Amino acid sequence: MTDLISEPVDKQLQVEYETNILSMLLGGKANKQEHILKHTCAEMFTTFAYQELYKTIENLYKNKQPINIGNLCEIAKKEHIKKLGIELNREFITSANCDYYLEKLLNHYLKKRSEERRVGKE
């Protein structure tokens, strides 16, 4: 595993990591979806829309409903979340690199939290 804090974060790459994780949640198999949900939280995503989408997916999981685009569209209260879900579902290719993207997402989140704590102490 790489150094969790020192790796610089490229914002474009961060969006790619987040997009791939959300895409895997919507299009992947149940075991991969569960694996991702156990290792992530909404605060790991940098945009409010991605956080909202994640929370909607998480609600499906908590209510023991299959995570798929049909169920997402049924429970999503906001139209932009439905559209984002549909777009990300179309982008899904494979969950093969799931752990790679999880590690990158976690690295960024830990770095962000570390910087927030450092700034808070100044």
N, C-alpha and C positions, 0 to 999 in steps of 0.2 A: 504494500500500500504506500502511496506517495505521502510526502509531508503534508499534513492536513491544513496548515496555516500559511506556509511560505509561497505556495503556488499562486502566481498572479491570476486574476480573473479577467477574462476578456468578455465584455458584456454580450457580444454577438454569440460567443460560444456558450455562455450561460443560458441564453434564450434557447439555443439548440438543445442543451441538456434538458431543460425544463419541458420543451416541446416533445422530445423523445420519450421522456418519462410519462407524460400525460397521454401521449399516443399509445404507449404500451399498456397503460391502465385501461384505455378504451377498447383496444383491439387484441390485447394479449389473452392468454389462457388464464383460467382462474388461479392456478398456483402462482403464476408470475404476478398477477394483480395483488394477491394476498402478500407476497414477498415485498412488493413495492410499498404497499400501504403500511406494512409493519416497520419499514425503515424510513418513512418520510412523514412530514406534516405540512400543513398549508403554509406555514411561515417560511418554508424553504423556497417558495416560489416568489419571484421578484415583482410580478405584476398582480394587481388586484384581480383582474379577470382570471388569471391562472389560479389564484388562490380560491376564488369562488368556484371554479370548475372542479378543483381538487376536493373542496368541501362537499360538493354535490356528489361526486364519485364516492367519497367516504361515507356519505349518508346511505347510498345504495348498499355498500358493503356492510355497514352497521345494521341495516334492516334486512340483511341476508337476501338481497335481491341480486340477480346476476348483473354484473357491470357490463353494459353494452350501450350502444348509441340509442336504441329504442327506449330503454328504461331511463337513460339520462334525459332524453327529450320529454318523457312523461313527467318527471319530477322537477326539472329545471324551471324555476319561476321566472327567469329572465331570458328574453329572446337572445341576447348576445352570448349567453352561456350555451344555449342550444347550438347556435351557429359556430361557436368556437369548438364545441365538442364534435360537431359534424366535420369541420375542417381538419381537426387533429385525427379523427378516426380515419379519414381518407389518406392521411400521411403515414399511417401505420404500415410498417413493412415486416418487422420481426422483433422479438424480445431477446434475441441472441446476445446483445450487448447490454443487457439490463444492469448487471452489476457495475459495469464501467460507468454508465450514466448515473447510477445511484451514488457511486463514489465521487464523481465530479460534482453532483448536486450537494452532497454532504460537505465536501471541501469548501465550496463557496459559502454555504450557510455558516459553517464554523468560522470562516475568515470574517464574514460580515458581523457575526456575533462578537468576535474578538475585537474588531475595530469599534463596535458600538460601546463595549465595556471600556476600552482604552479612552475613547473620547469622553465618556461619562465621568472618568476619573480626573480629567484635566480641568 
